[in-house]
Amino acid sequence: MSNYGTINPTELADAFKALSNPNRLQIFQRLLSCCEPGTACSAETVNGFCVGELGEDLAVAPSTLSHHIKELQRSGLIKTERNGKNVECFVDPEKVKILNEFFAVSMQTTET
């Protein structure tokens, strides 16, 4: 019997696949660092840190940045909301909870 409870392996694989790209991983880390999961990162909520700045220092074209955000969204790691001309991105707190549960159970398994 598995210790992973309700963790869906396909869902996890999609998340890990999305995060296997260094640019997407960096974007995800920036979103995690700018605001609490489930809280939109926008100029109003995060001292001027806006979605357009997620791609800074990545040396990717805006269209490539858009593709990376779309892949993170497709995997369920982030959600997006349109706010006027801007698109706000935020980490899905449920997905973070699932990833935390996966790693917590994995750590317990290796320690025993």
N, C-alpha and C positions, 0 to 999 in steps of 0.2 A: 504494500500500500504506500502511496506517495505522501510525503509530508507537505506537498505544495497546495493542498486544499483546492481552492477555486481558481488557481492561477492557470490561465489558458496558455499553453505552449506556443500556439500560433501568434497570439497577441504579443507575447514576450519576444518571439523571433522577429516580428515586424519592428518592434522598438529597437532591438539590438541591431537589426539591419540598418535602420535609419541612423543610429548613433555610430555605426561603423565608419561613416564618412567623417574625416577630421573637421571639415567646415561645419557640418551639421552638429557635431558634438560641441564645437566651440559656440555655436549659436544657442544651443540648448543650455550650455553652462552659463552663458550671459543672461539668458532669461531666468535661470534659477537664481543667479546672484542679484538681479535687479529688483526682484519682487517675490513675494510669497506665492507658491503654487496656487493657481486659481485667481490671482490678482493681475489684471492687465497692466502691462508696462507701457506707460504713455508719458508724454512730456509733463503732464499734470501730476502724475503719481510718483515719478521717479526722477526728480531733479534734472529734467531735460534728456534723459535716456529714452530715445524713441526707436521705433521699429527700424527706421532707415539706418540707424547707427549699429544695428545688430551685425551688419556686414563689414564694419570698419576693421581694417587690418587683416582682412581675409583675402584681399586681392582677387575678388570675384566681381563679375559684372552684375548690375542690378537684376538682370533676368536670371542669372545663376542663383543669386540670393533668393529670389522669388521661388525658384525651383526647390531649393533646400528647405525653405519654410513650408512649401506645399508638401514635401516628403515627410517632414516632422509632423505636420498636421494629419496627413494620411495615416501615419503610424499611430496616431492618437496621443502622441507626446505633448503636443501643443494644440491650442485652440486659437482661432483668430476671430476678431470682430471688426467690422468696418465702423469707423467713427469719422464721418465727414469724408475728407480726402485721404485720411490715414487709415491704416490697418493696424490694429493693436494685436499683439501676440501675447499669450500667457501659457504657462505650463499647466497641463491638466493635473489637478491634485490627485485624482483617482489613479492615474497612470503612475505617478510618483509613489503612491501608496502600494501599488502592485509590485513595482520594482523593489521598493524597500522590503516588502514581505518576501519576495523571491530571494534577495540577498541574505536576509535574516535567517531564513530556513536553510539556505545553502551553507551559511556559517555554522549553524547548529549541527548540520549533518557532518561537516568536516571535523568538528571538534569532538564528536563522539566516536 
